[in-house]
Amino acid sequence: NQVLEGAIDQLDPELQAILHLYYRENCTQQQMAERLDIKQYTVSRRLTKAREQLLKKLALWSRETLHISLTSALLQSMSLVMEEWLQQHYKP
């Protein structure tokens, strides 16, 4: 929790807003685009960027703290777990 919460806090405010709208308010990418006055593809890219940055922080922490060798299969598994965590973290 602390690693991901800290990583969220370090994201740009626009990426934090994207995560909030997507996970907390359950907005579609189109709804987010309209609310933020940007294109839908920009929302998609920013959402992907936010997730990638969070996964990178989690992976680095795992490697440095837990001394885990990172494989593509492990990163994929971490990504799925992180997605579930995000859904729970932003749950009202």
N, C-alpha and C positions, 0 to 999 in steps of 0.2 A: 504494500500500500504506500509506504513512505517514498519508495523509489518512483512510482508512477505519479503520485500526487506532487512530488517535487518536480518531476519532469513536466507536468502540466503547468505548474506555476512558472516554469522557465520558458514556455512557449510564448510566441508573440501574441498580443491581445487578440488579434484577428483570428488566429488559429484556436485560441481558447473559446472565442465566440462561436466558431464553427462547431467545435465539439459540443458546446452547450446546446446549441440549436438542434444538432443532430441527435444527441443521446438524451438530453433532458426534455426537450420540447417535441421530440419525435418529428421534426420537420423533414420534408423531402428536400432533395437538393434544389428543386425548382422553387419551393417555398423559401428556402434559405437565400437563394439568389435574388428573389424579389424583395425580401426583407433587407438584405445587405446592399441592394442595388448594384449587383455584379452579375456576370454571366454564370449560367449553370455549370459550364465546364471549368470555370474558375473555382467554384465551390468544390467540385469534384477533386480538382488538383490540390486544393488547400486541405481538404479532408484527408487525402492520401498523404500529403506532406506531414500533417500533424501525427497521423498514425505511425509513419515511418520514423519520425523524430522520437516518439515515445518508445517504439520498439528498439531503436538504437540505444537509447539510455538504459533500457531494461537489459539488453544484451550485454552492454559494456559492464553494467553492474554485476551481472551474473558471471561474466568472465573474470572480472577483477576480484570480486568478493567471494564467490563460490568456486572459483577456479574451474569453471565448466568450459569444455571445448565446444565451440559453437559450430554446428553443422547446419546445412540448409533445412534438414528435417526438424532439427531442434528449433530453429528460428521460426519455421512455419507453425510449430506447436505453440511456441511462445506467443506468436501473433494471435492465434485462436484464443488462448487463455486471456491475453490482454484485451481482446475484443469483448469477451464475457465480463471482464473486470470493468471496462468502460461502461458497459450497459448497467451494471450494478452500481457503480460509483455515481452515475448521473441520475439514477432512479429517484423520482420524487419521494 
